[in-house]
Amino acid sequence: MFTSLQRFLFLSLACALGGSMQAGDLSRSFELRYVTADPKANGETDFKGKTSIFTTEQRLEFLNQYEKFAGKFFGDQNWDTRIVSDDDVRQTLRQLKPQPL
């Protein structure tokens, strides 16, 4: 029998792989969801409070699994790919219009 987290990860992987991307799409994204029958989880849940369904340890495990899946999904498992170069940042900053004091 699968644990709730295993079912969640399997469902998320199936949704991510089943999504269709068209040539020219501007971005690739995914959404991970935890599936439960707990009525408190109908919508957004609190970290702590009336709608909380995770313990702190479960929430940390969810975030760890999210990080692992996202790293694989985006092909950057070490999370060390530079998005823009320092030169790109400097060039963009030079193009900003000065703001009045």
Residue frames as a rotation matrix with the C-alpha (Angstrom) as fourth column:
MET 1
0.581 0.814 0.000 0.00
0.814 -0.581 0.000 0.00
0.000 0.000 -1.000 0.00
PHE 2
-0.220 -0.644 0.733 1.29
0.601 -0.681 -0.418 3.46
0.769 0.348 0.537 -0.86
THR 3
-0.421 0.049 -0.906 1.69
0.780 -0.490 -0.389 6.13
-0.463 -0.870 0.168 1.77
SER 4
0.669 0.701 -0.246 -0.11
0.517 -0.677 -0.524 9.42
-0.534 0.223 -0.815 1.26
LEU 5
0.254 -0.654 -0.713 3.15
-0.459 -0.730 0.506 11.10
-0.851 0.198 -0.486 0.26
GLN 6
-0.723 -0.509 0.468 3.94
0.116 0.579 0.807 8.34
-0.681 0.637 -0.359 -2.26
ARG 7
0.049 0.824 0.565 0.46
0.926 0.174 -0.334 8.66
-0.373 0.540 -0.754 -3.81
PHE 8
0.714 0.187 -0.674 0.95
0.107 -0.982 -0.158 12.41
-0.691 0.040 -0.721 -3.94
LEU 9
-0.183 -0.889 -0.419 4.31
-0.465 -0.297 0.834 12.14
-0.866 0.347 -0.359 -5.68
PHE 10
-0.654 0.003 0.757 3.06
0.523 0.725 0.448 9.54
-0.547 0.688 -0.476 -8.15
LEU 11
0.417 0.891 0.177 0.04
0.812 -0.278 -0.514 11.66
-0.409 0.358 -0.840 -9.04
SER 12
0.575 -0.262 -0.775 2.22
-0.204 -0.963 0.174 14.73
-0.792 0.058 -0.607 -9.43
LEU 13
-0.551 -0.832 0.061 4.69
-0.207 0.207 0.956 12.93
-0.808 0.515 -0.286 -11.67
ALA 14
-0.373 0.495 0.785 1.88
0.827 0.561 0.039 11.57
-0.421 0.664 -0.619 -13.83
CYS 15
0.702 0.667 -0.249 0.37
0.517 -0.717 -0.467 15.05
-0.490 0.200 -0.848 -14.19
ALA 16
0.265 -0.688 -0.676 3.72
-0.416 -0.714 0.563 16.63
-0.870 0.132 -0.475 -15.02
LEU 17
-0.743 -0.597 0.303 4.63
-0.033 0.485 0.874 14.01
-0.669 0.639 -0.380 -17.61
GLY 18
-0.231 0.755 0.613 1.14
0.880 0.431 -0.198 13.95
-0.414 0.494 -0.764 -19.05
GLY 19
0.419 0.372 -0.828 1.04
0.113 -0.927 -0.358 17.69
-0.901 0.056 -0.431 -19.67
SER 20
0.377 -0.273 0.885 1.59
0.923 0.187 -0.336 18.80
-0.074 0.943 0.323 -23.23
MET 21
0.046 -0.460 -0.887 4.04
0.118 -0.879 0.462 21.53
-0.992 -0.126 0.014 -24.07
GLN 22
0.850 0.260 0.458 3.88
0.486 -0.051 -0.872 23.19
-0.204 0.964 -0.170 -27.45
ALA 23
-0.179 -0.923 0.340 6.87
0.980 -0.199 -0.024 24.47
0.090 0.329 0.940 -29.38
GLY 24
-0.376 -0.049 0.925 7.39
0.268 -0.962 0.058 28.09
0.887 0.270 0.375 -28.53
ASP 25
0.704 0.602 -0.378 5.98
0.524 -0.081 0.848 27.91
0.479 -0.795 -0.373 -25.00
LEU 26
0.378 -0.545 0.748 7.58
-0.403 -0.824 -0.397 30.57
0.833 -0.151 -0.532 -22.85
SER 27
-0.309 -0.483 0.819 7.94
-0.945 0.057 -0.323 28.50
0.109 -0.874 -0.474 -19.72
ARG 28
-0.187 0.235 -0.954 7.73
0.054 0.972 0.229 25.03
0.981 -0.009 -0.194 -18.26
SER 29
-0.498 0.056 0.865 6.03
-0.826 -0.333 -0.454 24.62
0.262 -0.941 0.212 -14.94
PHE 30
-0.407 0.413 -0.815 4.38
0.288 0.905 0.314 22.06
0.867 -0.107 -0.487 -12.72
GLU 31
-0.076 0.427 0.901 2.21
-0.866 -0.476 0.153 21.98
0.494 -0.769 0.406 -9.66
LEU 32
-0.738 -0.167 -0.654 2.51
0.140 0.910 -0.390 19.44
0.660 -0.380 -0.648 -6.86
ARG 33
-0.011 0.795 0.606 -0.53
-0.819 -0.355 0.451 18.73
0.574 -0.492 0.655 -4.76
TYR 34
-0.975 -0.171 0.144 -1.07
-0.223 0.723 -0.654 16.57
0.007 -0.670 -0.743 -1.73
VAL 35
-0.246 0.926 -0.286 -4.26
-0.472 0.143 0.870 14.55
0.846 0.349 0.402 -2.08
THR 36
-0.996 -0.013 -0.092 -6.18
0.076 0.462 -0.884 13.69
0.054 -0.887 -0.459 1.07
ALA 37
-0.221 0.973 -0.063 -9.73
0.574 0.182 0.799 13.00
0.789 0.141 -0.598 2.17
ASP 38
-0.510 -0.033 -0.859 -9.27
0.820 -0.321 -0.475 15.27
-0.260 -0.947 0.190 5.21
PRO 39
0.428 0.789 0.441 -12.06
0.877 -0.480 0.007 17.91
0.217 0.384 -0.897 4.98
LYS 40
0.568 -0.286 -0.772 -9.76
0.309 -0.795 0.522 20.52
-0.763 -0.535 -0.363 6.57
ALA 41
-0.487 -0.872 0.055 -7.66
0.313 -0.115 0.943 20.42
-0.815 0.477 0.329 3.40
ASN 42
0.273 0.656 0.703 -10.40
0.942 -0.034 -0.334 21.85
-0.195 0.754 -0.628 1.18
GLY 43
0.915 -0.065 0.399 -8.45
0.093 -0.927 -0.363 24.77
0.393 0.369 -0.842 -0.29
GLU 44
0.005 -0.960 0.281 -5.31
-0.280 -0.271 -0.921 26.35
0.960 -0.074 -0.270 1.10
THR 45
0.658 0.163 -0.735 -4.06
0.573 0.524 0.630 25.00
0.488 -0.836 0.251 4.39
ASP 46
0.815 -0.356 0.457 -2.41
-0.538 -0.757 0.371 26.79
0.214 -0.548 -0.809 7.28
PHE 47
-0.223 -0.921 -0.319 1.10
-0.356 0.381 -0.853 25.97
0.907 -0.077 -0.413 8.43
LYS 48
-0.873 0.132 -0.469 -0.39
0.477 0.429 -0.767 25.84
0.100 -0.894 -0.438 11.90
GLY 49
-0.756 0.654 -0.025 -4.01
-0.620 -0.728 -0.293 26.52
-0.210 -0.206 0.956 12.64
LYS 50
0.046 0.924 0.380 -7.56
-0.607 0.328 -0.724 25.37
-0.794 -0.197 0.575 11.91
THR 51
0.866 0.353 -0.355 -6.82
-0.482 0.400 -0.779 24.07
-0.133 0.846 0.517 8.40
SER 52
-0.159 -0.986 -0.057 -3.41
-0.986 0.156 0.055 22.55
-0.045 0.065 -0.997 9.11
ILE 53
0.893 0.428 -0.136 -3.13
-0.438 0.898 -0.050 18.91
0.101 0.104 0.989 8.00
PHE 54
0.375 -0.847 -0.376 0.67
0.206 0.472 -0.857 18.47
0.904 0.244 0.352 8.18
THR 55
0.781 -0.393 -0.486 2.90
0.488 -0.101 0.867 18.20
-0.389 -0.914 0.113 11.19
THR 56
0.586 -0.644 -0.492 6.10
-0.632 -0.743 0.220 20.22
-0.507 0.182 -0.842 10.91
GLU 57
-0.381 -0.764 0.521 8.01
-0.256 0.629 0.734 17.05
-0.888 0.147 -0.435 9.98
GLN 58
0.083 0.495 0.865 5.47
0.750 0.541 -0.382 16.15
-0.657 0.680 -0.326 7.27
ARG 59
0.934 0.246 -0.259 5.60
0.058 -0.820 -0.570 19.66
-0.352 0.517 -0.780 5.84
LEU 60
0.167 -0.954 -0.248 9.40
-0.730 -0.289 0.619 19.51
-0.663 0.078 -0.745 5.71
GLU 61
-0.419 -0.259 0.871 9.22
0.247 0.890 0.383 16.12
-0.874 0.375 -0.309 3.97
PHE 62
0.598 0.698 0.394 6.75
0.631 -0.107 -0.768 17.60
-0.494 0.708 -0.505 1.45
LEU 63
0.837 -0.311 -0.451 9.11
-0.423 -0.890 -0.172 20.50
-0.348 0.335 -0.876 0.76
ASN 64
-0.213 -0.942 0.261 12.10
-0.500 0.335 0.799 18.15
-0.839 0.040 -0.542 0.43
GLN 65
-0.170 0.233 0.958 10.21
0.636 0.768 -0.073 16.01
-0.752 0.597 -0.279 -2.09
TYR 66
0.866 0.493 -0.083 9.11
0.297 -0.641 -0.708 19.15
-0.402 0.588 -0.702 -3.94
GLU 67
0.426 -0.795 -0.432 12.74
-0.685 -0.595 0.420 20.31
-0.590 0.117 -0.798 -4.17
LYS 68
-0.458 -0.607 0.649 13.92
-0.067 0.752 0.656 16.93
-0.886 0.257 -0.386 -5.50
PHE 69
0.170 0.617 0.768 11.13
0.784 0.387 -0.485 16.73
-0.597 0.685 -0.418 -8.08
ALA 70
0.917 0.190 -0.352 11.60
0.003 -0.883 -0.470 20.33
-0.400 0.430 -0.810 -9.22
GLY 71
0.064 -0.977 -0.205 15.35
-0.603 -0.201 0.772 19.85
-0.795 0.074 -0.602 -9.60
LYS 72
-0.534 -0.193 0.823 14.78
0.376 0.818 0.435 16.84
-0.757 0.542 -0.364 -11.88
PHE 73
0.444 0.833 0.330 11.91
0.717 -0.109 -0.689 18.50
-0.538 0.542 -0.645 -13.75
PHE 74
0.935 -0.087 -0.343 13.96
-0.209 -0.918 -0.336 21.60
-0.285 0.386 -0.877 -14.58
GLY 75
0.724 -0.690 0.018 17.18
0.494 0.500 -0.712 19.66
0.482 0.524 0.702 -15.20
ASP 76
-0.005 -0.707 0.707 19.04
-0.353 -0.660 -0.663 21.50
0.935 -0.253 -0.247 -12.44
GLN 77
0.584 0.322 -0.745 19.35
0.412 0.674 0.614 19.03
0.700 -0.665 0.261 -9.57
ASN 78
-0.285 -0.751 -0.595 22.14
0.943 -0.106 -0.316 21.02
0.174 -0.651 0.738 -7.92
TRP 79
0.727 0.668 -0.156 20.18
0.682 -0.728 0.060 24.30
-0.074 -0.150 -0.986 -8.20
ASP 80
0.082 -0.808 -0.583 23.25
0.395 -0.511 0.763 26.09
-0.915 -0.293 0.278 -9.49
THR 81
-0.180 -0.090 0.980 22.36
0.982 -0.078 0.173 27.20
0.061 0.993 0.102 -13.03
ARG 82
-0.718 -0.111 -0.687 22.77
0.238 -0.967 -0.092 30.93
-0.654 -0.230 0.721 -13.53
ILE 83
0.313 0.917 0.247 19.71
0.718 -0.059 -0.693 32.61
-0.621 0.395 -0.677 -14.96
VAL 84
0.940 -0.085 0.329 21.42
0.163 -0.736 -0.657 35.77
0.298 0.672 -0.678 -16.16
SER 85
0.041 -0.992 -0.121 25.00
0.885 0.092 -0.456 36.94
0.464 -0.089 0.882 -16.24
ASP 86
-0.018 -0.155 -0.988 26.39
0.740 -0.667 0.091 39.83
-0.673 -0.729 0.127 -14.21
ASP 87
-0.933 -0.357 -0.039 26.88
0.222 -0.660 0.718 41.73
-0.282 0.661 0.695 -17.49
ASP 88
-0.430 0.861 0.271 23.18
0.587 0.039 0.809 41.32
0.686 0.507 -0.522 -18.35
VAL 89
0.328 0.535 -0.779 22.25
0.942 -0.247 0.227 42.78
-0.071 -0.808 -0.585 -14.96
ARG 90
-0.391 -0.560 -0.730 24.62
0.489 -0.799 0.350 45.75
-0.779 -0.220 0.587 -15.38
GLN 91
-0.949 0.045 0.311 23.34
0.276 -0.358 0.892 46.45
0.152 0.933 0.328 -18.89
THR 92
-0.058 0.998 -0.004 19.72
0.769 0.047 0.638 46.37
0.637 0.034 -0.770 -17.74
LEU 93
0.232 0.095 -0.968 20.47
0.871 -0.463 0.163 48.65
-0.433 -0.881 -0.190 -14.78
ARG 94
-0.760 -0.576 -0.300 22.11
0.364 -0.761 0.537 51.20
-0.538 0.299 0.788 -17.10
GLN 95
-0.761 0.513 0.398 18.88
0.370 -0.162 0.915 51.34
0.534 0.843 -0.067 -19.13
LEU 96
0.039 0.804 -0.594 16.70
0.998 -0.002 0.063 52.28
0.049 -0.595 -0.802 -16.16
LYS 97
0.106 0.105 0.989 15.52
0.262 -0.962 0.074 55.85
0.959 0.251 -0.129 -16.08
PRO 98
-0.881 -0.440 -0.175 16.65
0.292 -0.216 -0.932 57.71
0.372 -0.872 0.319 -12.93
GLN 99
0.126 0.954 -0.271 13.82
0.839 0.043 0.543 58.18
0.530 -0.295 -0.795 -10.45
PRO 100
0.018 -0.070 0.997 13.13
-0.205 -0.977 -0.065 61.58
0.979 -0.203 -0.032 -8.84
LEU 101
-0.886 -0.332 -0.323 13.87
0.255 0.231 -0.939 61.90
0.386 -0.915 -0.120 -5.15
